[in-house]
């Protein structure tokens, strides 16, 4: 059944123990790996950020024999992909799926890394309303109604102005008082874009590209891909960049671990960090780029992971919870990919932002109560908005913005300051593969 594009659970963050990092990643200043010798001096390239885009850029440059160093503020690599193993199995608390394997560059990367994939079936959920499982007929009827709504939104989107929101369109074509439609919006719109309908541009709804195929999760976690990319690279962890001084002659980076000089720099920090202005640029970024940063949206998708001694839920990949007070709109059955009795709850937009104020204990208790479940044997709760090195999960086209803003965000400033990251990819924003593509794009710009 055709629906809106499936990239909804793509990004988030946390901390891996240093022991889980691959050899070749360290916080010391010593170079890692060998680079081809050359009589000509190599350009010094610094990549800010060891997320997927930064690692993709650094890998491409290093393989071409360039002198490249990655500076990472966290004490781990991966950025908004974060594989946590504290519950005894790998769980991705950020990006978790490869959305559409056909012609997706992450498919080849996963093959190289030997990473197994398992498909998640989002189209046959089990849905609970007021603690009661709805019949398959009611569920399928709800999905059919949602399909009709998305079809009705299409012409409204084509005619919409820059200042119209998805909420405006939904008000015309959907009964927003219907709890089942509210659930569809929460799972298919808010979960998809990590933003509420009143934040999202109606004009640009569904403008992003999409690869063919299903949605595949990595049982071993995205760490398999990031570690594969990072092998042999010079990566300096716990190195927070505070200021980027750029000129026609070079770039100087001021960090918490001293200064770094470079011929060129690729900035791959999240849009949320750019919005916060925690890194100063001297001279300041061009007005056009700064305006694009301010107009674009940066959404939030959080997870509540619960591990139980025994499964008590139905045999389905996805479980939906209907109701305005539900602490999560959807749960992923961890048995399908982790071979453990796990449920991964998802919540996005303002609901996620408001609940970040909860303690871990209260956040878990809410989900347990909603499920009428026994106490879990372990749990994990993400707070991406509170993370100073993320400030949210991934970008979206907000009311008043457009994909042109993402193009502008990705444009270099002069010859020495380049930008990558999912928010610079107007075709595949908010995806891990979009981040990867952007890093390769900027590396190729340098390589000419």
NUVOZA-767418 format. One record per residue (C-alpha): residue number from 1; x, y, z. Coordinates in steps of 0.05 Angstrom, whole numbers, plus 5000, padded with zeros to 4 digits. Layout:
% NUVOZA-767418
<rec resi="NUM" c1="X" c2="Y" c3="Z"/>
...
***
This chain:
% NUVOZA-767418
<rec resi="1" c1="5000" c2="5000" c3="5000"/>
<rec resi="2" c1="5033" c2="5065" c3="4978"/>
<rec resi="3" c1="5045" c2="5115" c3="5034"/>
<rec resi="4" c1="5089" c2="5175" c3="5048"/>
<rec resi="5" c1="5163" c2="5161" c3="5042"/>
<rec resi="6" c1="5192" c2="5117" c3="5096"/>
<rec resi="7" c1="5251" c2="5150" c3="5128"/>
<rec resi="8" c1="5220" c2="5165" c3="5195"/>
<rec resi="9" c1="5267" c2="5134" c3="5245"/>
<rec resi="10" c1="5333" c2="5157" c3="5217"/>
<rec resi="11" c1="5372" c2="5196" c3="5268"/>
<rec resi="12" c1="5390" c2="5206" c3="5345"/>
<rec resi="13" c1="5451" c2="5201" c3="5394"/>
<rec resi="14" c1="5488" c2="5174" c3="5457"/>
<rec resi="15" c1="5555" c2="5148" c3="5484"/>
<rec resi="16" c1="5591" c2="5083" c3="5469"/>
<rec resi="17" c1="5645" c2="5060" c3="5515"/>
<rec resi="18" c1="5714" c2="5074" c3="5488"/>
<rec resi="19" c1="5727" c2="4999" c3="5484"/>
<rec resi="20" c1="5674" c2="4992" c3="5430"/>
<rec resi="21" c1="5710" c2="5040" c3="5384"/>
<rec resi="22" c1="5752" c2="5011" c3="5329"/>
<rec resi="23" c1="5828" c2="5011" c3="5332"/>
<rec resi="24" c1="5849" c2="5073" c3="5296"/>
<rec resi="25" c1="5801" c2="5120" c3="5332"/>
<rec resi="26" c1="5831" c2="5155" c3="5391"/>
<rec resi="27" c1="5833" c2="5219" c3="5430"/>
<rec resi="28" c1="5908" c2="5226" c3="5423"/>
<rec resi="29" c1="5945" c2="5268" c3="5372"/>
<rec resi="30" c1="5983" c2="5213" c3="5339"/>
<rec resi="31" c1="5967" c2="5199" c3="5265"/>
<rec resi="32" c1="5932" c2="5134" c3="5249"/>
<rec resi="33" c1="5942" c2="5092" c3="5188"/>
<rec resi="34" c1="5988" c2="5100" c3="5128"/>
<rec resi="35" c1="5979" c2="5149" c3="5071"/>
<rec resi="36" c1="6012" c2="5143" c3="5003"/>
<rec resi="37" c1="6078" c2="5180" c3="4999"/>
<rec resi="38" c1="6085" c2="5239" c3="4952"/>
<rec resi="39" c1="6140" c2="5290" c3="4938"/>
<rec resi="40" c1="6088" c2="5346" c3="4933"/>
<rec resi="41" c1="6060" c2="5374" c3="4998"/>
<rec resi="42" c1="5990" c2="5350" c3="5011"/>
<rec resi="43" c1="5933" c2="5396" c3="5028"/>
<rec resi="44" c1="5914" c2="5391" c3="5101"/>
<rec resi="45" c1="5840" c2="5376" c3="5106"/>
<rec resi="46" c1="5802" c2="5378" c3="5171"/>
<rec resi="47" c1="5733" c2="5348" c3="5177"/>
<rec resi="48" c1="5690" c2="5374" c3="5235"/>
<rec resi="49" c1="5647" c2="5316" c3="5259"/>
<rec resi="50" c1="5654" c2="5241" c3="5258"/>
<rec resi="51" c1="5582" c2="5225" c3="5240"/>
<rec resi="52" c1="5563" c2="5191" c3="5176"/>
<rec resi="53" c1="5576" c2="5251" c3="5131"/>
<rec resi="54" c1="5643" c2="5268" c3="5163"/>
<rec resi="55" c1="5667" c2="5196" c3="5161"/>
<rec resi="56" c1="5645" c2="5188" c3="5088"/>
<rec resi="57" c1="5683" c2="5251" c3="5069"/>
<rec resi="58" c1="5745" c2="5231" c3="5108"/>
<rec resi="59" c1="5745" c2="5161" c3="5080"/>
<rec resi="60" c1="5741" c2="5186" c3="5009"/>
<rec resi="61" c1="5797" c2="5236" c3="5019"/>
<rec resi="62" c1="5842" c2="5189" c3="5056"/>
<rec resi="63" c1="5834" c2="5135" c3="5003"/>
<rec resi="64" c1="5855" c2="5188" c3="4952"/>
<rec resi="65" c1="5919" c2="5200" c3="4991"/>
<rec resi="66" c1="5899" c2="5266" c3="5024"/>
<rec resi="67" c1="5923" c2="5289" c3="5092"/>
<rec resi="68" c1="5858" c2="5289" c3="5131"/>
<rec resi="69" c1="5841" c2="5294" c3="5204"/>
<rec resi="70" c1="5772" c2="5287" c3="5236"/>
<rec resi="71" c1="5755" c2="5328" c3="5298"/>
<rec resi="72" c1="5697" c2="5299" c3="5339"/>
<rec resi="73" c1="5667" c2="5333" c3="5400"/>
<rec resi="74" c1="5640" c2="5268" c3="5429"/>
<rec resi="75" c1="5680" c2="5212" c3="5459"/>
<rec resi="76" c1="5655" c2="5165" c3="5405"/>
<rec resi="77" c1="5646" c2="5164" c3="5330"/>
<rec resi="78" c1="5578" c2="5159" c3="5295"/>
<rec resi="79" c1="5544" c2="5225" c3="5311"/>
<rec resi="80" c1="5469" c2="5216" c3="5305"/>
<rec resi="81" c1="5480" c2="5142" c3="5292"/>
<rec resi="82" c1="5493" c2="5111" c3="5360"/>
<rec resi="83" c1="5495" c2="5037" c3="5373"/>
<rec resi="84" c1="5487" c2="5022" c3="5447"/>
<rec resi="85" c1="5502" c2="4953" c3="5475"/>
<rec resi="86" c1="5487" c2="4964" c3="5549"/>
<rec resi="87" c1="5425" c2="4919" c3="5545"/>
<rec resi="88" c1="5466" c2="4860" c3="5520"/>
<rec resi="89" c1="5449" c2="4869" c3="5446"/>
<rec resi="90" c1="5465" c2="4924" c3="5397"/>
<rec resi="91" c1="5409" c2="4977" c3="5395"/>
<rec resi="92" c1="5412" c2="5038" c3="5350"/>
<rec resi="93" c1="5387" c2="5097" c3="5389"/>
<rec resi="94" c1="5394" c2="5143" c3="5329"/>
<rec resi="95" c1="5393" c2="5123" c3="5256"/>
<rec resi="96" c1="5371" c2="5051" c3="5253"/>
<rec resi="97" c1="5344" c2="5033" c3="5184"/>
<rec resi="98" c1="5370" c2="5032" c3="5112"/>
<rec resi="99" c1="5309" c2="5062" c3="5078"/>
<rec resi="100" c1="5304" c2="5033" c3="5008"/>
<rec resi="101" c1="5363" c2="4987" c3="4991"/>
<rec resi="102" c1="5358" c2="4994" c3="4915"/>
<rec resi="103" c1="5416" c2="5037" c3="4889"/>
<rec resi="104" c1="5426" c2="5062" c3="4960"/>
<rec resi="105" c1="5501" c2="5073" c3="4974"/>
<rec resi="106" c1="5492" c2="5045" c3="5044"/>
<rec resi="107" c1="5474" c2="4977" c3="5014"/>
<rec resi="108" c1="5544" c2="4971" c3="4984"/>
<rec resi="109" c1="5575" c2="4998" c3="5048"/>
<rec resi="110" c1="5537" c2="4947" c3="5090"/>
<rec resi="111" c1="5560" c2="4892" c3="5043"/>
<rec resi="112" c1="5632" c2="4914" c3="5051"/>
<rec resi="113" c1="5624" c2="4915" c3="5126"/>
<rec resi="114" c1="5590" c2="4847" c3="5127"/>
<rec resi="115" c1="5529" c2="4877" c3="5162"/>
<rec resi="116" c1="5467" c2="4834" c3="5163"/>
<rec resi="117" c1="5400" c2="4868" c3="5148"/>
<rec resi="118" c1="5329" c2="4849" c3="5169"/>
<rec resi="119" c1="5267" c2="4880" c3="5137"/>
<rec resi="120" c1="5216" c2="4915" c3="5181"/>
<rec resi="121" c1="5144" c2="4910" c3="5157"/>
<rec resi="122" c1="5111" c2="4976" c3="5173"/>
<rec resi="123" c1="5049" c2="4962" c3="5132"/>
<rec resi="124" c1="5018" c2="4909" c3="5178"/>
<rec resi="125" c1="5017" c2="4939" c3="5247"/>
<rec resi="126" c1="4979" c2="4913" c3="5307"/>
<rec resi="127" c1="4943" c2="4973" c3="5338"/>
<rec resi="128" c1="4917" c2="4981" c3="5409"/>
<rec resi="129" c1="4865" c2="5032" c3="5430"/>
<rec resi="130" c1="4847" c2="5040" c3="5503"/>
<rec resi="131" c1="4885" c2="4976" c3="5518"/>
<rec resi="132" c1="4845" c2="4935" c3="5468"/>
<rec resi="133" c1="4874" c2="4905" c3="5405"/>
<rec resi="134" c1="4836" c2="4929" c3="5344"/>
<rec resi="135" c1="4813" c2="4878" c3="5292"/>
<rec resi="136" c1="4854" c2="4870" c3="5229"/>
<rec resi="137" c1="4795" c2="4897" c3="5189"/>
<rec resi="138" c1="4795" c2="4961" c3="5229"/>
<rec resi="139" c1="4870" c2="4968" c3="5222"/>
<rec resi="140" c1="4869" c2="4958" c3="5147"/>
<rec resi="141" c1="4810" c2="5005" c3="5140"/>
<rec resi="142" c1="4850" c2="5058" c3="5178"/>
<rec resi="143" c1="4909" c2="5049" c3="5132"/>
<rec resi="144" c1="4864" c2="5054" c3="5072"/>
<rec resi="145" c1="4833" c2="5118" c3="5099"/>
<rec resi="146" c1="4903" c2="5146" c3="5110"/>
<rec resi="147" c1="4922" c2="5128" c3="5039"/>
<rec resi="148" c1="4861" c2="5167" c3="5014"/>
<rec resi="149" c1="4882" c2="5227" c3="5058"/>
<rec resi="150" c1="4952" c2="5228" c3="5030"/>
<rec resi="151" c1="4924" c2="5226" c3="4959"/>
<rec resi="152" c1="4878" c2="5285" c3="4976"/>
<rec resi="153" c1="4937" c2="5323" c3="5004"/>
<rec resi="154" c1="4976" c2="5319" c3="4939"/>
<rec resi="155" c1="4937" c2="5371" c3="4899"/>
<rec resi="156" c1="4934" c2="5417" c3="4960"/>
<rec resi="157" c1="5010" c2="5412" c3="4964"/>
<rec resi="158" c1="5018" c2="5430" c3="4891"/>
<rec resi="159" c1="4977" c2="5493" c3="4900"/>
<rec resi="160" c1="5002" c2="5513" c3="4969"/>
<rec resi="161" c1="5039" c2="5577" c3="4984"/>
<rec resi="162" c1="5104" c2="5582" c3="5022"/>
<rec resi="163" c1="5068" c2="5600" c3="5087"/>
<rec resi="164" c1="5019" c2="5542" c3="5088"/>
<rec resi="165" c1="5030" c2="5484" c3="5135"/>
<rec resi="166" c1="5012" c2="5410" c3="5131"/>
<rec resi="167" c1="4963" c2="5423" c3="5188"/>
<rec resi="168" c1="4925" c2="5469" c3="5142"/>
<rec resi="169" c1="4920" c2="5415" c3="5089"/>
<rec resi="170" c1="4900" c2="5361" c3="5139"/>
<rec resi="171" c1="4844" c2="5405" c3="5165"/>
<rec resi="172" c1="4814" c2="5404" c3="5095"/>
<rec resi="173" c1="4818" c2="5330" c3="5080"/>
<rec resi="174" c1="4818" c2="5292" c3="5147"/>
<rec resi="175" c1="4776" c2="5286" c3="5209"/>
<rec resi="176" c1="4829" c2="5307" c3="5259"/>
<rec resi="177" c1="4782" c2="5290" c3="5317"/>
<rec resi="178" c1="4785" c2="5216" c3="5298"/>
<rec resi="179" c1="4834" c2="5181" c3="5345"/>
<rec resi="180" c1="4855" c2="5132" c3="5291"/>
<rec resi="181" c1="4871" c2="5188" c3="5243"/>
<rec resi="182" c1="4908" c2="5224" c3="5298"/>
<rec resi="183" c1="4950" c2="5161" c3="5307"/>
<rec resi="184" c1="4963" c2="5158" c3="5232"/>
<rec resi="185" c1="4987" c2="5230" c3="5233"/>
<rec resi="186" c1="5031" c2="5216" c3="5293"/>
<rec resi="187" c1="5063" c2="5155" c3="5262"/>
<rec resi="188" c1="5065" c2="5175" c3="5188"/>
<rec resi="189" c1="5076" c2="5250" c3="5191"/>
<rec resi="190" c1="5107" c2="5266" c3="5259"/>
<rec resi="191" c1="5147" c2="5201" c3="5260"/>
<rec resi="192" c1="5168" c2="5211" c3="5187"/>
<rec resi="193" c1="5192" c2="5283" c3="5192"/>
<rec resi="194" c1="5204" c2="5289" c3="5268"/>
<rec resi="195" c1="5160" c2="5351" c3="5268"/>
<rec resi="196" c1="5087" c2="5370" c3="5279"/>
<rec resi="197" c1="5041" c2="5384" c3="5220"/>
<rec resi="198" c1="5037" c2="5458" c3="5237"/>
<rec resi="199" c1="5113" c2="5463" c3="5231"/>
<rec resi="200" c1="5118" c2="5428" c3="5163"/>
<rec resi="201" c1="5113" c2="5462" c3="5096"/>
<rec resi="202" c1="5052" c2="5437" c3="5057"/>
<rec resi="203" c1="5083" c2="5462" c3="4992"/>
<rec resi="204" c1="5143" c2="5416" c3="4999"/>
<rec resi="205" c1="5110" c2="5356" c3="5032"/>
<rec resi="206" c1="5138" c2="5293" c3="5000"/>
<rec resi="207" c1="5188" c2="5331" c3="4957"/>
<rec resi="208" c1="5246" c2="5287" c3="4979"/>
<rec resi="209" c1="5272" c2="5229" c3="4938"/>
<rec resi="210" c1="5264" c2="5156" c3="4957"/>
<rec resi="211" c1="5302" c2="5093" c3="4939"/>
<rec resi="212" c1="5263" c2="5030" c3="4921"/>
<rec resi="213" c1="5254" c2="4972" c3="4968"/>
<rec resi="214" c1="5234" c2="4965" c3="5040"/>
<rec resi="215" c1="5262" c2="4987" c3="5106"/>
<rec resi="216" c1="5320" c2="4946" c3="5133"/>
<rec resi="217" c1="5347" c2="4948" c3="5203"/>
<rec resi="218" c1="5418" c2="4926" c3="5222"/>
<rec resi="219" c1="5418" c2="4873" c3="5277"/>
<rec resi="220" c1="5491" c2="4890" c3="5291"/>
<rec resi="221" c1="5478" c2="4964" c3="5291"/>
<rec resi="222" c1="5501" c2="5022" c3="5249"/>
<rec resi="223" c1="5567" c2="5020" c3="5287"/>
<rec resi="224" c1="5588" c2="4966" c3="5237"/>
<rec resi="225" c1="5584" c2="5017" c3="5181"/>
<rec resi="226" c1="5616" c2="5076" c3="5218"/>
<rec resi="227" c1="5673" c2="5033" c3="5243"/>
<rec resi="228" c1="5684" c2="5006" c3="5173"/>
<rec resi="229" c1="5689" c2="5077" c3="5146"/>
<rec resi="230" c1="5734" c2="5100" c3="5203"/>
<rec resi="231" c1="5786" c2="5046" c3="5196"/>
<rec resi="232" c1="5856" c2="5076" c3="5196"/>
<rec resi="233" c1="5832" c2="5148" c3="5197"/>
<rec resi="234" c1="5862" c2="5202" c3="5242"/>
<rec resi="235" c1="5804" c2="5218" c3="5289"/>
<rec resi="236" c1="5811" c2="5262" c3="5350"/>
<rec resi="237" c1="5755" c2="5249" c3="5399"/>
<rec resi="238" c1="5732" c2="5296" c3="5454"/>
<rec resi="239" c1="5755" c2="5355" c3="5412"/>
<rec resi="240" c1="5701" c2="5408" c3="5410"/>
<rec resi="241" c1="5709" c2="5463" c3="5358"/>
<rec resi="242" c1="5692" c2="5532" c3="5385"/>
<rec resi="243" c1="5713" c2="5578" c3="5328"/>
<rec resi="244" c1="5729" c2="5573" c3="5254"/>
<rec resi="245" c1="5773" c2="5628" c3="5227"/>
<rec resi="246" c1="5776" c2="5626" c3="5152"/>
<rec resi="247" c1="5810" c2="5668" c3="5099"/>
<rec resi="248" c1="5839" c2="5663" c3="5030"/>
<rec resi="249" c1="5903" c2="5635" c3="5058"/>
<rec resi="250" c1="5876" c2="5580" c3="5103"/>
<rec resi="251" c1="5832" c2="5560" c3="5161"/>
<rec resi="252" c1="5848" c2="5562" c3="5236"/>
<rec resi="253" c1="5805" c2="5521" c3="5284"/>
<rec resi="254" c1="5802" c2="5537" c3="5357"/>
<rec resi="255" c1="5782" c2="5476" c3="5399"/>
<rec resi="256" c1="5779" c2="5451" c3="5470"/>
<rec resi="257" c1="5845" c2="5416" c3="5455"/>
<rec resi="258" c1="5882" c2="5473" c3="5423"/>
<rec resi="259" c1="5887" c2="5501" c3="5353"/>
<rec resi="260" c1="5888" c2="5465" c3="5286"/>
<rec resi="261" c1="5909" c2="5495" c3="5219"/>
<rec resi="262" c1="5882" c2="5470" c3="5153"/>
<rec resi="263" c1="5881" c2="5487" c3="5080"/>
<rec resi="264" c1="5808" c2="5467" c3="5077"/>
<rec resi="265" c1="5754" c2="5448" c3="5126"/>
<rec resi="266" c1="5690" c2="5408" c3="5117"/>
<rec resi="267" c1="5637" c2="5427" c3="5168"/>
<rec resi="268" c1="5589" c2="5368" c3="5181"/>
<rec resi="269" c1="5557" c2="5390" c3="5247"/>
<rec resi="270" c1="5482" c2="5381" c3="5253"/>
<rec resi="271" c1="5435" c2="5437" c3="5232"/>
<rec resi="272" c1="5412" c2="5441" c3="5305"/>
<rec resi="273" c1="5483" c2="5460" c3="5326"/>
<rec resi="274" c1="5488" c2="5511" c3="5270"/>
<rec resi="275" c1="5422" c2="5541" c3="5294"/>
<rec resi="276" c1="5448" c2="5545" c3="5365"/>
<rec resi="277" c1="5510" c2="5584" c3="5341"/>
<rec resi="278" c1="5557" c2="5548" c3="5389"/>
<rec resi="279" c1="5612" c2="5550" c3="5336"/>
<rec resi="280" c1="5633" c2="5620" c3="5316"/>
<rec resi="281" c1="5654" c2="5634" c3="5245"/>
<rec resi="282" c1="5703" c2="5690" c3="5231"/>
<rec resi="283" c1="5684" c2="5724" c3="5186"/>
<rec resi="284" c1="5611" c2="5706" c3="5198"/>
<rec resi="285" c1="5575" c2="5661" c3="5149"/>
<rec resi="286" c1="5543" c2="5697" c3="5090"/>
<rec resi="287" c1="5474" c2="5727" c3="5104"/>
<rec resi="288" c1="5442" c2="5680" c3="5053"/>
<rec resi="289" c1="5470" c2="5618" c3="5088"/>
<rec resi="290" c1="5452" c2="5643" c3="5157"/>
<rec resi="291" c1="5381" c2="5658" c3="5133"/>
<rec resi="292" c1="5375" c2="5587" c3="5106"/>
<rec resi="293" c1="5399" c2="5559" c3="5174"/>
<rec resi="294" c1="5345" c2="5600" c3="5209"/>
<rec resi="295" c1="5288" c2="5582" c3="5161"/>
<rec resi="296" c1="5300" c2="5506" c3="5158"/>
<rec resi="297" c1="5269" c2="5463" c3="5211"/>
<rec resi="298" c1="5306" c2="5414" c3="5256"/>
<rec resi="299" c1="5261" c2="5360" c3="5285"/>
<rec resi="300" c1="5262" c2="5311" c3="5343"/>
<rec resi="301" c1="5251" c2="5236" c3="5345"/>
<rec resi="302" c1="5265" c2="5202" c3="5412"/>
<rec resi="303" c1="5265" c2="5129" c3="5433"/>
<rec resi="304" c1="5246" c2="5091" c3="5496"/>
<rec resi="305" c1="5276" c2="5021" c3="5494"/>
<rec resi="306" c1="5249" c2="4969" c3="5542"/>
<rec resi="307" c1="5278" c2="4899" c3="5553"/>
<rec resi="308" c1="5235" c2="4846" c3="5586"/>
<rec resi="309" c1="5247" c2="4776" c3="5612"/>
<rec resi="310" c1="5194" c2="4748" c3="5567"/>
<rec resi="311" c1="5155" c2="4775" c3="5507"/>
<rec resi="312" c1="5081" c2="4789" c3="5520"/>
<rec resi="313" c1="5063" c2="4825" c3="5455"/>
<rec resi="314" c1="5035" c2="4799" c3="5389"/>
<rec resi="315" c1="5078" c2="4772" c3="5333"/>
<rec resi="316" c1="5083" c2="4835" c3="5291"/>
<rec resi="317" c1="5140" c2="4881" c3="5271"/>
<rec resi="318" c1="5103" c2="4944" c3="5292"/>
<rec resi="319" c1="5054" c2="4959" c3="5348"/>
<rec resi="320" c1="5014" c2="5024" c3="5348"/>
<rec resi="321" c1="4984" c2="5058" c3="5409"/>
<rec resi="322" c1="4923" c2="5102" c3="5395"/>
<rec resi="323" c1="4906" c2="5160" c3="5441"/>
<rec resi="324" c1="4927" c2="5232" c3="5452"/>
<rec resi="325" c1="4960" c2="5216" c3="5518"/>
<rec resi="326" c1="5000" c2="5156" c3="5494"/>
<rec resi="327" c1="5074" c2="5164" c3="5512"/>
<rec resi="328" c1="5096" c2="5135" c3="5445"/>
<rec resi="329" c1="5057" c2="5127" c3="5381"/>
<rec resi="330" c1="5093" c2="5065" c3="5356"/>
<rec resi="331" c1="5136" c2="5008" c3="5382"/>
<rec resi="332" c1="5183" c2="4965" c3="5342"/>
<rec resi="333" c1="5187" c2="4891" c3="5361"/>
<rec resi="334" c1="5259" c2="4880" c3="5379"/>
<rec resi="335" c1="5252" c2="4804" c3="5372"/>
<rec resi="336" c1="5252" c2="4814" c3="5297"/>
<rec resi="337" c1="5323" c2="4841" c3="5295"/>
<rec resi="338" c1="5356" c2="4834" c3="5363"/>
<rec resi="339" c1="5335" c2="4763" c3="5382"/>
<rec resi="340" c1="5316" c2="4790" c3="5450"/>
<rec resi="341" c1="5250" c2="4810" c3="5483"/>
<rec resi="342" c1="5255" c2="4884" c3="5468"/>
<rec resi="343" c1="5207" c2="4939" c3="5449"/>
<rec resi="344" c1="5232" c2="5004" c3="5419"/>
<rec resi="345" c1="5182" c2="5061" c3="5429"/>
<rec resi="346" c1="5183" c2="5121" c3="5382"/>
<rec resi="347" c1="5157" c2="5191" c3="5393"/>
<rec resi="348" c1="5169" c2="5254" c3="5354"/>
<rec resi="349" c1="5156" c2="5329" c3="5349"/>
<rec resi="350" c1="5129" c2="5369" c3="5407"/>
<rec resi="351" c1="5107" c2="5305" c3="5444"/>
<rec resi="352" c1="5180" c2="5283" c3="5446"/>
<rec resi="353" c1="5206" c2="5351" c3="5464"/>
<rec resi="354" c1="5158" c2="5359" c3="5523"/>
<rec resi="355" c1="5173" c2="5289" c3="5550"/>
<rec resi="356" c1="5248" c2="5301" c3="5549"/>
<rec resi="357" c1="5237" c2="5336" c3="5616"/>
<rec resi="358" c1="5217" c2="5269" c3="5647"/>
<rec resi="359" c1="5267" c2="5228" c3="5686"/>
<rec resi="360" c1="5286" c2="5160" c3="5656"/>
<rec resi="361" c1="5244" c2="5127" c3="5710"/>
<rec resi="362" c1="5182" c2="5167" c3="5694"/>
<rec resi="363" c1="5192" c2="5160" c3="5619"/>
<rec resi="364" c1="5196" c2="5085" c3="5625"/>
<rec resi="365" c1="5138" c2="5081" c3="5674"/>
<rec resi="366" c1="5092" c2="5117" c3="5625"/>
<rec resi="367" c1="5106" c2="5067" c3="5570"/>
<rec resi="368" c1="5099" c2="5008" c3="5618"/>
<rec resi="369" c1="5032" c2="5034" c3="5642"/>
<rec resi="370" c1="5007" c2="5045" c3="5571"/>
<rec resi="371" c1="5024" c2="4972" c3="5554"/>
<rec resi="372" c1="4999" c2="4945" c3="5621"/>
<rec resi="373" c1="5066" c2="4910" c3="5622"/>
<rec resi="374" c1="5110" c2="4880" c3="5676"/>
<rec resi="375" c1="5170" c2="4920" c3="5698"/>
<rec resi="376" c1="5226" c2="4916" c3="5647"/>
<rec resi="377" c1="5293" c2="4886" c3="5663"/>
<rec resi="378" c1="5329" c2="4942" c3="5628"/>
<rec resi="379" c1="5315" c2="5007" c3="5592"/>
<rec resi="380" c1="5344" c2="5064" c3="5551"/>
<rec resi="381" c1="5316" c2="5134" c3="5539"/>
<rec resi="382" c1="5342" c2="5184" c3="5488"/>
<rec resi="383" c1="5340" c2="5260" c3="5493"/>
<rec resi="384" c1="5366" c2="5286" c3="5427"/>
<rec resi="385" c1="5342" c2="5357" c3="5437"/>
<rec resi="386" c1="5382" c2="5362" c3="5501"/>
<rec resi="387" c1="5444" c2="5334" c3="5468"/>
<rec resi="388" c1="5491" c2="5394" c3="5459"/>
<rec resi="389" c1="5524" c2="5362" c3="5398"/>
<rec resi="390" c1="5458" c2="5347" c3="5363"/>
<rec resi="391" c1="5403" c2="5394" c3="5389"/>
<rec resi="392" c1="5352" c2="5349" c3="5356"/>
<rec resi="393" c1="5348" c2="5292" c3="5307"/>
<rec resi="394" c1="5344" c2="5313" c3="5234"/>
<rec resi="395" c1="5323" c2="5369" c3="5187"/>
<rec resi="396" c1="5256" c2="5382" c3="5154"/>
<rec resi="397" c1="5228" c2="5434" c3="5106"/>
<rec resi="398" c1="5193" c2="5482" c3="5153"/>
<rec resi="399" c1="5137" c2="5531" c3="5136"/>
<rec resi="400" c1="5171" c2="5588" c3="5100"/>
<rec resi="401" c1="5232" c2="5547" c3="5078"/>
<rec resi="402" c1="5245" c2="5506" c3="5016"/>
<rec resi="403" c1="5295" c2="5455" c3="4989"/>
<rec resi="404" c1="5333" c2="5514" c3="4961"/>
<rec resi="405" c1="5353" c2="5530" c3="5032"/>
<rec resi="406" c1="5386" c2="5461" c3="5037"/>
<rec resi="407" c1="5423" c2="5476" c3="4972"/>
<rec resi="408" c1="5447" c2="5542" c3="5001"/>
<rec resi="409" c1="5468" c2="5508" c3="5066"/>
<rec resi="410" c1="5512" c2="5460" c3="5026"/>
<rec resi="411" c1="5547" c2="5513" c3="4985"/>
<rec resi="412" c1="5620" c2="5527" c3="5001"/>
<rec resi="413" c1="5643" c2="5594" c3="5030"/>
<rec resi="414" c1="5701" c2="5613" c3="4986"/>
<rec resi="415" c1="5750" c2="5558" c3="4968"/>
<rec resi="416" c1="5766" c2="5534" c3="5038"/>
<rec resi="417" c1="5703" c2="5525" c3="5078"/>
<rec resi="418" c1="5656" c2="5469" c3="5057"/>
<rec resi="419" c1="5592" c2="5441" c3="5087"/>
<rec resi="420" c1="5562" c2="5371" c3="5089"/>
<rec resi="421" c1="5509" c2="5334" c3="5129"/>
<rec resi="422" c1="5438" c2="5309" c3="5117"/>
<rec resi="423" c1="5410" c2="5380" c3="5120"/>
<rec resi="424" c1="5452" c2="5399" c3="5059"/>
<rec resi="425" c1="5421" c2="5344" c3="5016"/>
<rec resi="426" c1="5354" c2="5370" c3="4989"/>
<rec resi="427" c1="5338" c2="5303" c3="4956"/>
<rec resi="428" c1="5353" c2="5257" c3="5014"/>
<rec resi="429" c1="5352" c2="5301" c3="5076"/>
<rec resi="430" c1="5337" c2="5269" c3="5144"/>
<rec resi="431" c1="5368" c2="5202" c3="5124"/>
<rec resi="432" c1="5434" c2="5168" c3="5138"/>
<rec resi="433" c1="5444" c2="5156" c3="5064"/>
<rec resi="434" c1="5433" c2="5230" c3="5052"/>
<rec resi="435" c1="5487" c2="5246" c3="5102"/>
<rec resi="436" c1="5534" c2="5196" c3="5070"/>
<rec resi="437" c1="5522" c2="5224" c3="5000"/>
<rec resi="438" c1="5536" c2="5295" c3="5024"/>
<rec resi="439" c1="5603" c2="5275" c3="5053"/>
<rec resi="440" c1="5624" c2="5241" c3="4989"/>
<rec resi="441" c1="5600" c2="5302" c3="4950"/>
<rec resi="442" c1="5645" c2="5350" c3="4988"/>
<rec resi="443" c1="5705" c2="5303" c3="4985"/>
<rec resi="444" c1="5696" c2="5299" c3="4910"/>
<rec resi="445" c1="5692" c2="5375" c3="4907"/>
<rec resi="446" c1="5761" c2="5379" c3="4939"/>
<rec resi="447" c1="5789" c2="5323" c3="4895"/>
<rec resi="448" c1="5763" c2="5358" c3="4833"/>
***
